Amino acid sequence: MDIRAYNRDAWNRYVDGGKSLWTQPVSPETIARARTGDFSILLTEQKPVPHEWFPPLSGLDTLCLACGGGQQGPVLAATGANVTVFDNSPRQLDQDRLVAEREGLANLKTVEGDMRDLSVFADDSFDFIFHPVSNLFIPDVRPVWRDAFRVLRHGGTLLAGFMNPVFYMFDLEKADNGILEVKYKLPHADSDHPEIVKKLLATGDALEHSHSLTDQLSGQMDAGFHITGLYEDYHGTSAVSEYTPTYIATRAIKH
Ligand SMILES: C[S@@+](CC[C@H](N)C(=O)[O-])C[C@H]1O[C@@H](n2cnc3c(N)ncnc32)[C@H](O)[C@@H]1O
């Protein structure tokens, strides 16, 4: 199965369906506030990124990695950063261009591609990478950390959000209905389970993968990053959140 192509279509459908939280462009009021330095953006689902995690943003060459949808990219551009939003879904990138055009944000551009292959960018192209929860949509995460390290300048910052893999041990459809049943061994890939693939093909939803904490955390460190901060966050509706945080956010520096 071509997971990248399938998930590109799935995210295009989420935009056209208009219901996914992660495809909703930010409002003119949010951009107006961000222009004054008053902003709040998410790496995970609910907890805003602490302000002390951000480098000074004005004029900062910033890569919003797998981060389309007209949200974090336009907000960071409104604070004065030079933003490139990189994403696999052309419709998600349309949302960023929509906000940029509506708000006159000439310092935002979009590039379509796979987060595991940043070869379109030269070494040392960015000062800051903002990578919200999205690597669940690819089977292998270490290439993301390696290429993020390559395109970041010395002293640059990588902020990343990702799933706690324990989430994927459960039957997630039941967990959405308040029932917790441990069902899958980790690492988990939806595409390995015909019953899940059948359901996703019927609903058109994206295919997901768990990644070990070794690949998420040591993966960053093995790429050369120093992790300097970490927090956890909760899924808003899944029963899994009654027992454990489901998301992790990290701050890492290229020294
Ligand atoms: C949950 S959304 C994250 C963006 C959103 N603005 C947010 O607030 O978190 C996940 C994004 O990952 C993107 N994506 C999925 N697979 C990708 C891939 N292989 N390379 C780049 N982006 C990908 C999707 O198109 C989608 O825009």
PDBQT file of the ligand as one rigid body, heavy atoms in Angstrom, charges set to zero:
ROOT
HETATM    1  C1  LIG A 301      -2.582  16.624  12.593  1.00  0.00    +0.000 C 
HETATM    2  S1  LIG A 301      -2.061  17.474  11.114  1.00  0.00    +0.000 S 
HETATM    3  C2  LIG A 301      -0.840  18.566  11.803  1.00  0.00    +0.000 C 
HETATM    4  C3  LIG A 301      -0.944  19.975  11.318  1.00  0.00    +0.000 C 
HETATM    5  C4  LIG A 301      -1.822  20.867  12.094  1.00  0.00    +0.000 C 
HETATM    6  N1  LIG A 301      -1.667  22.252  11.638  1.00  0.00    +0.000 N 
HETATM    7  C5  LIG A 301      -1.664  20.841  13.637  1.00  0.00    +0.000 C 
HETATM    8  O1  LIG A 301      -2.091  21.754  14.247  1.00  0.00    +0.000 OA
HETATM    9  O2  LIG A 301      -1.148  19.916  14.254  1.00  0.00    +0.000 OA
HETATM   10  C6  LIG A 301      -1.010  16.282  10.374  1.00  0.00    +0.000 C 
HETATM   11  C7  LIG A 301      -0.394  16.798   9.074  1.00  0.00    +0.000 C 
HETATM   12  O3  LIG A 301       0.593  15.870   8.644  1.00  0.00    +0.000 OA
HETATM   13  C8  LIG A 301       0.574  15.895   7.234  1.00  0.00    +0.000 C 
HETATM   14  N2  LIG A 301       1.266  14.708   6.713  1.00  0.00    +0.000 N 
HETATM   15  C9  LIG A 301       0.853  13.411   6.724  1.00  0.00    +0.000 A 
HETATM   16  N3  LIG A 301       1.778  12.629   6.158  1.00  0.00    +0.000 NA
HETATM   17  C10 LIG A 301       2.801  13.433   5.789  1.00  0.00    +0.000 A 
HETATM   18  C11 LIG A 301       4.056  13.198   5.150  1.00  0.00    +0.000 A 
HETATM   19  N4  LIG A 301       4.455  11.974   4.800  1.00  0.00    +0.000 N 
HETATM   20  N5  LIG A 301       4.869  14.265   4.952  1.00  0.00    +0.000 NA
HETATM   21  C12 LIG A 301       4.484  15.531   5.277  1.00  0.00    +0.000 A 
HETATM   22  N6  LIG A 301       3.294  15.805   5.876  1.00  0.00    +0.000 NA
HETATM   23  C13 LIG A 301       2.464  14.764   6.136  1.00  0.00    +0.000 A 
HETATM   24  C14 LIG A 301      -0.898  15.952   6.886  1.00  0.00    +0.000 C 
HETATM   25  O4  LIG A 301      -1.126  16.336   5.535  1.00  0.00    +0.000 OA
HETATM   26  C15 LIG A 301      -1.410  16.940   7.933  1.00  0.00    +0.000 C 
HETATM   27  O5  LIG A 301      -1.406  18.248   7.446  1.00  0.00    +0.000 OA
ENDROOT
TORSDOF 0
